[in-house]
Amino acid sequence: MGFMQITWQQGLMLLISFFLLYLAIKKQYEPLLLLPIAFGMLLTNLPMAGMFHEELWAAFLDPASDAYHSYGAILKDAGLLDVMYIGVKAGLYPCLIFIGVGAMTDFGPLIANPKSFLLGAAAQLGIFVTFLCANALGFTPAEAGSIGIIGGADGPTSIFLTSKLAPHLLGPIAIAAYSYMALVPVIQPPIMRLLTNEKERKIKMKQLRKVSKTEKIVFPIIITAIVALVLPDAAPLIGCLMLGNLMKECGVVDRLSQTAQNALMNIVVIFLGLSVGATATGVTFLSVKTLLILGMGIIAFSLGTAGGVLLAKFMNLVSKDKINPLIGSAGVSAVPMAARVSQMEGAKADPSNFLLMHAMGPNVAGVIGSAVAAGILLTMLG
Protein backbone atom coordinates (compact mmCIF):
# COMPACT_ATOMS: atom_id res chain seq x y z
CA MET A 1 0.00 0.00 0.00
CA GLY A 2 0.96 3.64 -0.43
CA PHE A 3 1.22 4.09 3.36
CA MET A 4 4.42 2.05 3.33
CA GLN A 5 6.04 4.09 0.52
CA ILE A 6 5.30 7.67 1.58
CA THR A 7 8.32 9.93 2.16
CA TRP A 8 8.50 12.85 4.57
CA GLN A 9 8.45 15.28 1.61
CA GLN A 10 5.27 13.73 0.27
CA GLY A 11 3.69 13.75 3.73
CA LEU A 12 4.47 17.43 4.21
CA MET A 13 3.17 18.30 0.74
CA LEU A 14 -0.07 16.49 1.52
CA LEU A 15 -0.46 18.65 4.61
CA ILE A 16 0.23 21.78 2.54
CA SER A 17 -2.39 20.68 0.02
CA PHE A 18 -4.90 20.24 2.86
CA PHE A 19 -4.10 23.77 4.08
CA LEU A 20 -4.59 25.25 0.60
CA LEU A 21 -7.89 23.40 0.26
CA TYR A 22 -8.92 24.98 3.56
CA LEU A 23 -8.01 28.45 2.27
CA ALA A 24 -9.93 27.86 -0.96
CA ILE A 25 -13.08 26.44 0.67
CA LYS A 26 -13.28 28.15 4.06
CA LYS A 27 -11.58 31.47 3.35
CA GLN A 28 -12.53 31.58 -0.36
CA TYR A 29 -9.06 32.72 -1.50
CA GLU A 30 -9.26 32.50 -5.31
CA PRO A 31 -11.19 29.20 -4.92
CA LEU A 32 -11.79 28.64 -8.64
CA LEU A 33 -8.10 27.97 -9.20
CA LEU A 34 -6.68 27.40 -5.74
CA LEU A 35 -8.98 24.42 -5.14
CA PRO A 36 -7.94 22.45 -8.27
CA ILE A 37 -4.29 23.44 -7.75
CA ALA A 38 -4.39 22.15 -4.18
CA PHE A 39 -6.12 18.94 -5.26
CA GLY A 40 -3.52 18.48 -8.00
CA MET A 41 -0.84 18.76 -5.29
CA LEU A 42 -2.70 16.10 -3.33
CA LEU A 43 -2.84 13.72 -6.29
CA THR A 44 0.77 14.17 -7.42
CA ASN A 45 2.16 13.48 -3.94
CA LEU A 46 0.26 10.23 -3.41
CA PRO A 47 2.92 7.48 -3.57
CA MET A 48 2.46 4.74 -6.20
CA ALA A 49 -0.51 6.54 -7.82
CA GLY A 50 1.60 7.22 -10.93
CA MET A 51 -0.32 10.29 -12.03
CA PHE A 52 2.65 12.61 -12.68
CA HIS A 53 6.21 11.62 -13.59
CA GLU A 54 8.89 14.29 -13.07
CA GLU A 55 11.50 12.08 -14.70
CA LEU A 56 9.58 12.09 -18.00
CA TRP A 57 9.48 15.88 -18.08
CA ALA A 58 13.15 16.10 -17.06
CA ALA A 59 13.96 14.00 -20.12
CA PHE A 60 11.64 16.16 -22.22
CA LEU A 61 13.73 19.22 -21.27
CA ASP A 62 17.15 17.53 -21.60
CA PRO A 63 18.77 18.11 -25.04
CA ALA A 64 20.92 15.01 -24.50
CA SER A 65 17.85 12.78 -24.10
CA ASP A 66 16.12 10.83 -26.88
CA ALA A 67 12.85 12.16 -25.46
CA TYR A 68 13.91 15.80 -25.89
CA HIS A 69 10.79 17.83 -26.74
CA SER A 70 8.94 14.64 -27.68
CA TYR A 71 5.32 14.55 -26.51
CA GLY A 72 5.16 11.05 -27.94
CA ALA A 73 7.70 9.88 -25.37
CA ILE A 74 5.62 11.51 -22.64
CA LEU A 75 2.40 9.84 -23.75
CA LYS A 76 4.04 6.42 -23.89
CA ASP A 77 4.38 6.18 -20.10
CA ALA A 78 2.19 9.09 -19.01
CA GLY A 79 -0.17 9.26 -16.08
CA LEU A 80 -3.38 11.27 -16.07
CA LEU A 81 -1.75 14.49 -14.87
CA ASP A 82 1.13 14.11 -17.35
CA VAL A 83 -1.39 14.20 -20.19
CA MET A 84 -3.12 17.27 -18.74
CA TYR A 85 0.22 19.01 -18.23
CA ILE A 86 0.91 18.92 -21.96
CA GLY A 87 -1.66 21.71 -22.27
CA VAL A 88 0.36 23.84 -19.85
CA LYS A 89 3.73 23.11 -21.47
CA ALA A 90 2.33 23.89 -24.91
CA GLY A 91 0.89 27.17 -23.64
CA LEU A 92 -2.67 26.10 -24.49
CA TYR A 93 -4.55 26.55 -21.20
CA PRO A 94 -3.42 30.11 -20.36
CA CYS A 95 -4.34 31.27 -23.86
CA LEU A 96 -7.79 29.65 -23.68
CA ILE A 97 -8.36 31.32 -20.31
CA PHE A 98 -7.41 34.65 -21.87
CA ILE A 99 -10.19 34.17 -24.43
CA GLY A 100 -12.63 33.86 -21.53
CA VAL A 101 -11.09 36.82 -19.71
CA GLY A 102 -11.40 38.93 -22.86
CA ALA A 103 -15.04 37.94 -23.25
CA MET A 104 -15.73 39.15 -19.69
CA THR A 105 -13.76 42.40 -19.93
CA ASP A 106 -15.06 45.85 -20.75
CA PHE A 107 -12.29 48.00 -22.22
CA GLY A 108 -14.62 51.03 -22.28
CA PRO A 109 -13.02 52.83 -19.28
CA LEU A 110 -9.57 52.37 -20.84
CA ILE A 111 -10.71 53.68 -24.23
CA ALA A 112 -12.44 56.64 -22.56
CA ASN A 113 -9.29 57.55 -20.64
CA PRO A 114 -6.17 56.49 -22.61
CA LYS A 115 -3.92 57.85 -19.84
CA SER A 116 -4.86 54.68 -18.01
CA PHE A 117 -2.41 52.87 -20.29
CA LEU A 118 0.43 54.69 -18.54
CA LEU A 119 -0.79 53.64 -15.11
CA GLY A 120 -1.12 50.03 -16.26
CA ALA A 121 2.43 50.18 -17.62
CA ALA A 122 3.82 51.73 -14.41
CA ALA A 123 2.34 48.91 -12.36
CA GLN A 124 4.62 46.49 -14.22
CA LEU A 125 7.57 48.08 -12.39
CA GLY A 126 7.55 45.24 -9.89
CA ILE A 127 8.12 42.67 -12.64
CA PHE A 128 11.37 44.12 -13.90
CA VAL A 129 12.80 45.24 -10.54
CA THR A 130 12.17 41.78 -9.09
CA PHE A 131 13.70 40.19 -12.20
CA LEU A 132 16.94 42.11 -11.53
CA CYS A 133 16.86 41.27 -7.80
CA ALA A 134 16.23 37.56 -8.39
CA ASN A 135 19.06 37.44 -10.91
CA ALA A 136 21.37 39.12 -8.39
CA LEU A 137 20.42 36.49 -5.78
CA GLY A 138 21.70 33.69 -7.99
CA PHE A 139 18.65 32.64 -9.99
CA THR A 140 19.25 32.12 -13.68
CA PRO A 141 17.87 34.86 -15.97
CA ALA A 142 15.05 32.53 -17.06
CA GLU A 143 14.14 31.72 -13.45
CA ALA A 144 14.38 35.40 -12.48
CA GLY A 145 12.02 36.38 -15.30
CA SER A 146 9.50 33.77 -14.17
CA ILE A 147 9.68 35.05 -10.59
CA GLY A 148 9.34 38.67 -11.66
CA ILE A 149 6.13 38.06 -13.61
CA ILE A 150 4.37 37.37 -10.29
CA GLY A 151 4.35 41.16 -9.90
CA GLY A 152 1.82 41.42 -12.71
CA ALA A 153 -0.78 39.71 -10.49
CA ASP A 154 -1.95 37.70 -13.48
CA GLY A 155 -2.08 33.95 -12.90
CA PRO A 156 -2.46 32.73 -16.51
CA THR A 157 0.38 35.00 -17.67
CA SER A 158 2.63 33.75 -14.85
CA ILE A 159 1.88 30.15 -15.81
CA PHE A 160 2.38 30.83 -19.54
CA LEU A 161 5.80 32.45 -19.07
CA THR A 162 7.05 30.03 -16.41
CA SER A 163 6.06 26.99 -18.50
CA LYS A 164 8.32 28.37 -21.24
CA LEU A 165 11.26 29.64 -19.19
CA ALA A 166 11.42 27.69 -15.92
CA PRO A 167 8.89 24.82 -15.81
CA HIS A 168 10.56 23.33 -12.73
CA LEU A 169 9.39 26.38 -10.77
CA LEU A 170 5.81 26.28 -12.04
CA GLY A 171 4.27 24.99 -8.80
CA PRO A 172 5.60 27.61 -6.36
CA ILE A 173 5.23 30.48 -8.86
CA ALA A 174 1.61 29.62 -9.68
CA ILE A 175 0.71 29.24 -6.01
CA ALA A 176 2.45 32.54 -5.16
CA ALA A 177 0.71 34.35 -8.04
CA TYR A 178 -2.78 33.19 -7.13
CA SER A 179 -2.23 33.57 -3.39
CA TYR A 180 -1.19 37.20 -3.76
CA MET A 181 -4.06 37.86 -6.15
CA ALA A 182 -6.40 36.61 -3.43
CA LEU A 183 -4.68 38.85 -0.88
CA VAL A 184 -5.05 42.06 -2.90
CA PRO A 185 -7.43 43.59 -0.29
CA VAL A 186 -4.82 42.88 2.39
CA ILE A 187 -1.58 43.81 0.61
CA GLN A 188 -2.54 46.92 -1.34
CA PRO A 189 -4.35 49.27 1.13
CA PRO A 190 -1.35 49.89 3.47
CA ILE A 191 0.86 50.74 0.46
CA MET A 192 -1.81 53.03 -1.00
CA ARG A 193 -2.24 54.90 2.29
CA LEU A 194 1.52 55.16 2.83
CA LEU A 195 2.11 56.80 -0.55
CA THR A 196 -0.85 59.22 -0.54
CA ASN A 197 -2.21 61.89 1.76
CA GLU A 198 -5.86 62.44 2.64
CA LYS A 199 -6.23 65.32 0.19
CA GLU A 200 -5.05 63.14 -2.69
CA ARG A 201 -7.34 60.30 -1.68
CA LYS A 202 -10.31 62.71 -1.81
CA ILE A 203 -9.68 63.83 -5.40
CA LYS A 204 -12.85 63.49 -7.50
CA MET A 205 -12.38 62.71 -11.16
CA LYS A 206 -14.54 63.82 -14.07
CA GLN A 207 -17.12 61.38 -15.34
CA LEU A 208 -15.84 59.25 -18.22
CA ARG A 209 -17.23 59.91 -21.67
CA LYS A 210 -19.48 57.37 -23.33
CA VAL A 211 -17.58 54.98 -25.62
CA SER A 212 -19.21 54.02 -28.91
CA LYS A 213 -19.75 50.46 -30.05
CA THR A 214 -17.52 51.11 -33.07
CA GLU A 215 -14.63 52.09 -30.78
CA LYS A 216 -15.09 48.93 -28.70
CA ILE A 217 -15.02 46.76 -31.85
CA VAL A 218 -12.01 48.46 -33.43
CA PHE A 219 -9.97 48.52 -30.19
CA PRO A 220 -9.18 44.76 -29.88
CA ILE A 221 -8.33 44.53 -33.57
CA ILE A 222 -5.91 47.47 -33.47
CA ILE A 223 -4.27 46.39 -30.20
CA THR A 224 -3.71 42.86 -31.51
CA ALA A 225 -2.11 44.11 -34.72
CA ILE A 226 0.16 46.65 -33.00
CA VAL A 227 1.34 44.39 -30.17
CA ALA A 228 1.87 41.36 -32.43
CA LEU A 229 3.92 43.41 -34.91
CA VAL A 230 6.02 45.12 -32.23
CA LEU A 231 6.38 42.12 -29.90
CA PRO A 232 5.55 38.81 -31.61
CA ASP A 233 6.15 36.71 -28.47
CA ALA A 234 3.21 38.47 -26.78
CA ALA A 235 0.86 37.62 -29.66
CA PRO A 236 -0.59 34.37 -28.20
CA LEU A 237 -1.80 36.01 -24.98
CA ILE A 238 -2.82 39.37 -26.44
CA GLY A 239 -4.43 37.73 -29.47
CA CYS A 240 -6.56 35.40 -27.36
CA LEU A 241 -7.50 38.19 -24.93
CA MET A 242 -8.62 40.45 -27.76
CA LEU A 243 -10.41 37.65 -29.62
CA GLY A 244 -12.57 37.04 -26.56
CA ASN A 245 -13.26 40.77 -26.24
CA LEU A 246 -14.12 41.12 -29.92
CA MET A 247 -16.63 38.26 -29.64
CA LYS A 248 -18.24 40.10 -26.72
CA GLU A 249 -18.37 43.53 -28.31
CA CYS A 250 -19.30 42.75 -31.92
CA GLY A 251 -22.72 41.38 -30.89
CA VAL A 252 -22.99 38.80 -33.69
CA VAL A 253 -21.51 35.74 -31.94
CA ASP A 254 -23.26 35.78 -28.57
CA ARG A 255 -23.19 31.98 -28.36
CA LEU A 256 -19.40 31.96 -28.74
CA SER A 257 -19.01 34.78 -26.23
CA GLN A 258 -21.20 33.01 -23.65
CA THR A 259 -19.31 29.74 -24.20
CA ALA A 260 -15.96 31.47 -23.71
CA GLN A 261 -17.16 33.17 -20.52
CA ASN A 262 -18.71 30.07 -18.98
CA ALA A 263 -18.28 26.51 -20.30
CA LEU A 264 -14.83 26.92 -21.91
CA MET A 265 -13.47 28.96 -19.02
CA ASN A 266 -14.67 26.49 -16.40
CA ILE A 267 -13.34 23.42 -18.21
CA VAL A 268 -9.91 24.93 -18.81
CA VAL A 269 -9.63 26.16 -15.22
CA ILE A 270 -10.07 22.59 -13.99
CA PHE A 271 -7.39 21.23 -16.33
CA LEU A 272 -5.01 24.12 -15.63
CA GLY A 273 -5.37 23.94 -11.86
CA LEU A 274 -4.83 20.19 -11.66
CA SER A 275 -1.85 20.38 -14.05
CA VAL A 276 -0.13 23.17 -12.16
CA GLY A 277 -0.72 21.48 -8.84
CA ALA A 278 0.83 18.31 -10.25
CA THR A 279 4.21 20.04 -10.57
CA ALA A 280 4.33 20.80 -6.83
CA THR A 281 6.03 17.58 -5.77
CA GLY A 282 7.88 17.37 -2.49
CA VAL A 283 11.34 17.17 -4.05
CA THR A 284 10.94 20.37 -6.09
CA PHE A 285 8.62 22.40 -3.85
CA LEU A 286 10.29 21.95 -0.46
CA SER A 287 13.42 24.01 -0.99
CA VAL A 288 15.02 27.34 -0.12
CA LYS A 289 14.18 28.47 -3.65
CA THR A 290 10.48 28.16 -2.93
CA LEU A 291 10.75 30.39 0.13
CA LEU A 292 12.73 32.96 -1.87
CA ILE A 293 10.13 32.86 -4.64
CA LEU A 294 7.31 33.49 -2.16
CA GLY A 295 9.24 36.36 -0.59
CA MET A 296 10.21 38.00 -3.88
CA GLY A 297 6.69 37.49 -5.22
CA ILE A 298 5.18 39.72 -2.56
CA ILE A 299 7.92 42.30 -3.17
CA ALA A 300 7.11 42.26 -6.90
CA PHE A 301 3.42 42.70 -6.20
CA SER A 302 4.03 45.53 -3.73
CA LEU A 303 6.35 47.36 -6.12
CA GLY A 304 3.76 47.06 -8.88
CA THR A 305 1.15 48.64 -6.63
CA ALA A 306 3.54 51.43 -5.66
CA GLY A 307 4.57 52.07 -9.26
CA GLY A 308 1.02 52.81 -10.35
CA VAL A 309 0.32 55.11 -7.40
CA LEU A 310 3.56 57.06 -7.81
CA LEU A 311 3.07 57.61 -11.54
CA ALA A 312 -0.44 58.94 -10.89
CA LYS A 313 1.05 61.42 -8.40
CA PHE A 314 3.65 62.47 -10.96
CA MET A 315 1.02 62.89 -13.67
CA ASN A 316 -0.87 65.27 -11.37
CA LEU A 317 2.13 67.61 -11.49
CA VAL A 318 1.72 68.13 -15.23
CA SER A 319 -1.96 67.33 -15.82
CA LYS A 320 -4.79 69.85 -15.68
CA ASP A 321 -7.40 67.19 -14.84
CA LYS A 322 -6.30 65.67 -11.56
CA ILE A 323 -6.08 61.89 -11.13
CA ASN A 324 -6.86 60.23 -7.83
CA PRO A 325 -3.59 58.33 -7.16
CA LEU A 326 -5.54 55.45 -5.63
CA ILE A 327 -6.57 54.25 -9.09
CA GLY A 328 -2.89 53.75 -9.98
CA SER A 329 -2.75 50.73 -7.69
CA ALA A 330 -5.33 49.04 -9.93
CA GLY A 331 -2.68 48.85 -12.67
CA VAL A 332 -1.86 45.35 -11.46
CA SER A 333 -4.06 43.00 -13.44
CA ALA A 334 -6.07 41.42 -10.64
CA VAL A 335 -9.38 42.20 -12.37
CA PRO A 336 -11.69 43.48 -10.92
CA MET A 337 -10.49 43.06 -7.34
CA ALA A 338 -7.76 45.72 -7.55
CA ALA A 339 -10.27 48.24 -8.93
CA ARG A 340 -12.63 47.47 -6.05
CA VAL A 341 -9.82 48.10 -3.56
CA SER A 342 -9.24 51.52 -5.14
CA GLN A 343 -12.96 52.25 -4.78
CA MET A 344 -13.04 51.14 -1.15
CA GLU A 345 -10.00 53.21 -0.16
CA GLY A 346 -11.42 56.25 -1.93
CA ALA A 347 -14.77 55.80 -0.20
CA LYS A 348 -13.05 55.71 3.19
CA ALA A 349 -11.61 59.16 2.52
CA ASP A 350 -14.84 60.50 0.97
CA PRO A 351 -17.98 58.32 0.92
CA SER A 352 -19.37 60.33 -2.00
CA ASN A 353 -16.36 59.59 -4.21
CA PHE A 354 -16.93 56.89 -6.85
CA LEU A 355 -13.66 55.64 -8.34
CA LEU A 356 -14.58 52.16 -9.56
CA MET A 357 -15.03 52.92 -13.27
CA HIS A 358 -11.96 55.17 -13.28
CA ALA A 359 -9.94 52.37 -11.66
CA MET A 360 -11.15 49.83 -14.23
CA GLY A 361 -9.13 51.68 -16.90
CA PRO A 362 -5.71 50.99 -15.30
CA ASN A 363 -6.98 47.57 -14.20
CA VAL A 364 -7.68 46.27 -17.70
CA ALA A 365 -4.59 48.11 -18.97
CA GLY A 366 -2.67 46.01 -16.46
CA VAL A 367 -3.91 42.83 -18.13
CA ILE A 368 -2.47 44.04 -21.43
CA GLY A 369 0.66 45.32 -19.68
CA SER A 370 1.44 42.02 -17.95
CA ALA A 371 1.01 40.12 -21.22
CA VAL A 372 3.35 42.57 -22.97
CA ALA A 373 5.86 42.26 -20.09
CA ALA A 374 5.74 38.47 -20.48
CA GLY A 375 6.38 38.88 -24.20
CA ILE A 376 9.41 41.10 -23.50
CA LEU A 377 10.86 38.60 -21.04
CA LEU A 378 10.22 35.70 -23.41
CA THR A 379 11.93 37.58 -26.24
CA MET A 380 14.93 38.39 -24.03
CA LEU A 381 15.29 35.06 -22.24
CA GLY A 382 13.46 32.39 -24.25
Secondary structure, 3 states (H helix, E strand, C coil): CHHHCCCHHHHHHHHHHHHHHHHHHCCCCCHHHHHHHHHHHHHHCCCCCCCCCHHHHHHHCCCCCCCCCCHHHHHHCCCHHHHHHHHHHCCHHHHHHHHHHHHCCCCHHHHHCCCHHHHHHHCCHHHHHHHHHHHHCCCCHHHHHHHHHHHHCCHHHHHHHHHHHCHHHHHHHHHHHHHHHHCHHHHHHHHHHHHCCHHHHCCCCCCCCCCCHHHHHHHHHHHHHHHHHHCHHHHHHHHHHHHHHHHHHHCCCHHHHHHHHHHHHHHHHHHHHHHHHHCCCHHHHCCHHHHHHHHHHHHHHHHHHHHHHHHHHHHHHHCCCCCCHHHHHHHCCCCCHHHHHHHHHHHHHCCCCCCHHHHHHHHHHHHHHHHHHHHHHHHHHC
